[in-house]
Amino acid sequence: MPKADNYECPRCGYCNQWKRNMKRHFYELKNPCSNRRNLELTDDIKEFVLKNRHYYPSHSVTTQSSEPKQITYNTNNTTNNNFVNGMETLTKLGHYLGYNNKSVTDINDFVESQHQPTVDKLENDEFRYPHLINSEKFLTLIDDMVRSNERNHEEMNIIYDEMLDRIKIYCDDEWESYMVESGMRRIVEILRTNYLDPYECYLYRKLFADKNINGYQLNNVRIKLEEYYQFLYIFGQHPYVYDKPISYVVNNYKTDNPDEFRDFGMKKYDQIRKDLAKTEMAHTKRQVLDIIKRNHKVNLKRLNETILELINIDEEFKVNILKSTSISV
């Protein structure tokens, strides 16, 4: 079936397949678009374009009576459901984003926005009591990372491709595709960059530089550091102190041994590597993968519902999303 023409602004040449976006171009820009074609863009011309997709100077907006060909699809609910469920996830997401003139939120921006208030408090030591993360909380952090808010599908930036058994992540303006093991490791890396690396530095400040911490709190900090290093080891990550200068960890810390933090941290990390059972590692990985799959299933269900709703209420959206299918017309 031939692709429907784009709407085109006769003043600047801007094109878009969605009437909704063309309306925004005509009526919601803060400044008028560039007059590249020396044309006064009247309300009559705007309405003509919204009805007929194009306007040329030879057209008469007052006498034009022809309507674009109306295409009627056989779109009963069962057919629509089968069609939407069979579409590739990124294709569905692309239709939704195009219709709403939005883009996928970069995973780094998303995770940073989730944790920046906490990171600021960690870096400025603004917690009354030590801020500590237990083993179960690491799973919660992954869950928060891969779960998009209801109807906010642009946050759907981690996808599990069941057919290919791949994890896809939207990062730096493109979709990255990973085998499952590598994908989980990449997710942990992103969480580290935007939250857990500052958290590790905070723990070292508590251990080595906080003069007000008591013995009970100090012991808890040591335990939580070991739990964090266990989480890192499971996903093939080295501690932050492994290759970072001591000044990156605790600013203005005075010591005669520039490897003091590295020696301390890697001793604990190496002990974990010796003691941690493979069965425990496999269990944690299964938990994380289950979290990714479960959230993807929920996110996808919500996206499907949105696509079906738009098909039922917006003829323009229906024409564009169904035009490449074999559904009878």
N, C-alpha and C positions, 0 to 999 in steps of 0.2 A: 504494500500500500504506500503511495507517495507521501513523503513528509510534508506536513502543513507548512506554509510559508511563515517566516518570522514577521512580527510587527516591526515596522520601520518608522523612525521619526523623520519626517520630510525636511526638518530644519537642520539637524546635525548628522543624520545617518545612523544613529544608534539603533541596534536591532536586538530583539528578544523574542523568544517563542511564547512567553506568557503575557496575557493581557494584563494581569495584575501588575507585573513589573513595568509594563508600558504606561499604565495609569500613574504609577509612582513617578516615572520619568516626566510625564506631562504636568502633573499637578503637585508633586511634593518636593521637587528640587528647591534648595535654598536660593540658587541662582539659575537663571535661564540657561539652557544648553547653548552651545556655540552655534551661531547662525552661519553655517558653512555654505548654505545654498540660497542665501538671500531671500528668505521666505518668512513672512509674518505668520506665526503659528497661532491662528485663532482657535477659539473653542470649537467652532464648526469643523475645522480641519482635524483637530484632535479626536473628536467624536467619529469623524469619517474613518480615521486610521483604526480606531478601536473596533469599528464595525467591519472594515474591509481589509485591514492589515497594512495597506499601502495608500499613499496619496501622491499623485503627480499633478503638476500645475494644470494639465489639460482636463483634470477631473472637475466636475461641478458639484460642490457640496450641497447645493440646494436642489438640483434636479436628479441627482443620482438616486435611483430607486432599487437597483439590483442588490440582492443580498448574497453573501457568500453561500456556497453550496452547504447545506446542512447534512452532516453525516450522522447517521443514527446507528448505534452499535447494539447488538444483541447482548446486553450486559445484565443478565439475571445474577442473583447473588451467588449461586454456586459457581458460575463461570468466572465471576470477578474474584471470588476467593481462590479458586484454583490458579487463576492467572497471577494474582499477587503473590501467593505462596510459592509459585514456581519461578518468580523473578529472582535474579541474582541480587544479593543484599546491597551491594554498592550501587547498582542501577536504581533500586527503589530509593535509596538514600539520596542519590543525585536528583531524582525527580522531585522529591520533597524539598530539598534545598533550593533547587532552581525555582520552584513555584513560590517560595517564600523569600527569594533573593538573599539567601544566607549561605554560609560555608561551614564546613566541619571545624570545630574548635580544635586547635593543635593540642595534643596530649600534654605537652609541657606547660602550655598556658593554663590548661584545665587543672592539672595537679598543683601548679603553683598557686592558683587562685584558691584552691581548697585549703592549703596549708600555710600560706604566707603570714597570716596573723600569728599562728603558733611559732613559726620560724623567727619572726621578729621578737617574740617574747623570749625564745631560747637564746637568741644572739645578744639580747639586752639583759638577760638573767632576771626576768620580771616575774618568774613563778615563785610563790611563797614557799612551796615545798618542791623538792626535786621532781621534775617532769620525767616520768619513766614509762616505757612502753613494754608491756608484757607480750608473751609469745602469741596469745590469741589476738591481740590488737594488731599485729602485723597482718593477719588474715583480714581483719576489718578494713585496714588501710587499702589492701588490694581490692576488696569488695567495693569500697567507695570510689576507687579509681576507675573501675570498669562498668559502673552502674550509671546510666544517664537518667536525668530527672524525667518524670512523666511529661510527654509531649515536647520535650526539649531535645529533639533528635540530633541537633548539631553537636551534642555532647557524645554521640555514638562514635567514638574515635578508637575503640578497640573492638574488633570483630573476630569471632571464631568461625572460620570457614569449615563447616562440617565435611563437605565433599572432598576438599583437599587436605583436611586435617592440618590447617595452618592458622596461625594467629596473625591478624593484620592490624597495624597500628598507624594512625595518622599523625605523622611527625615531620616538622620542617616542610610543610606544604605538599606532602606526598604520602601515599600509602606504602608502608613497608610491610613485607610479607616474610614471616618466619616459620620454620618448623616449630612444633610445640615447645620443645625444651628451650630453644633459643628465644622464642617469643616470651616465655615466662621470665627468662633472665633479663630480657630487654625491659620488660615492665618493672622489674625490681630496680634496674639501673635508673629508670626515669623517676621512680619514687625516691631513690637515694638522692639524686641531683636536687630535687625540689623539697625534700624534707629530711631524709634520714642522715645524710652527710652532716648537716648542721646539728642534728640530734647527737651524732657521735661526738662531735666537737664539744657540745654542751656537757656530755658525760665526762669528758677528759678535764674540762674546767672544774667540774665538781670534784673529781678525784684528786687533782693536782694543784688547784689554785684557790678553791673556795675555803676561806678560813673560818667560816661560820657553820659549816656542815658538821653534824654530830656523827658519832660512830655508827649508830643504827642506820642513818640515812646513807652513810658512806658504804656500808655493806650492801644495802639495796642497790646502789648505783653499780657496784661491781657485778652483782648478780644480773642486772638488766643489760650490762655491757656484754656479758657472756651469752645471754639469750639472743641479743642482737647479732653477735658474731656467729652464733649457730644458724640464724636465719640467713645471713650472708653466705655462709659456707654451703648450705643446702642448694643455693642458686648460683654457685660458682663465682662469688664475689669476694674480693679482698677487702679488708678494713680500709677506711679512709687514711689512717695513719701509716699504712704500708708504704706509700710512695709520696706523701705530702710533707713538706717542711714543717718543722715543729711550730713555727710562727703562724702557719695556716690553721693549726688546730687550736692553740691557745695563744692569743696575741700577747706579746711582751712577757712571755714566760721565761724566767731566768734558769739556766741549767748549763752545766759543763758538758753534758752529753747530748749532742744534737739528735741522737737516735733514741732518746729516752722513751718517747711515746711509741715509736715503732717497736722497740724491744719489748715493752710492756704488752702492747696489743697483740703482737705476733706470737708471743708466748702463750697467751690465752687462746688465740685462734688455732695454733698448732695442736694444743691439747684437745680442743673440740674436734679437730680433724681426726685425731686418734680415737676418741671416745664415742663419737656419734655413730649410731648403728645405721646401716644402709636401709633397714626397714623403716626407721623413723624418717629418714630423708625421703624415701619413696612416699610415705604417708603424707608428708607435708606438701610434696609436689602434687599429689592427687587432689588434696584439698584446694590448692590454688587453681589447678586446672578446672575442678568442679565449679569453683566460684566464677571463673571466666566463662565457662559454658552456660551456667545457669543465668548469669546476667545477660549474656548475649541472647539467650532464648527470650527473656523478658523484654529486653530492648527491641528485639525483632518483632515480637508480638505487638508491641505498642506501635511500631512503625507501620506494620501491616494494617492495623486498625485505622491509622491516620490516612494511609493511601486509599483504603476502601471508602472511608468517609469522604475524601476529596473527589473520588470517582463518582460517588452518588450525588454530591451537591454542586459540583463545578463542571459544567460541560466542557469548558476549555481544557481543564486538567485531564478529563477523560479522553478527549480527542488526542491529546499529545502522548499520554501514557499507553494507550491501547493501539496506536497507529501501526506499531511494528508487529502486532500479533496476528494470528490466523483467525481471530474471532470474526464470525460472519457479520456483514454490515447490511 
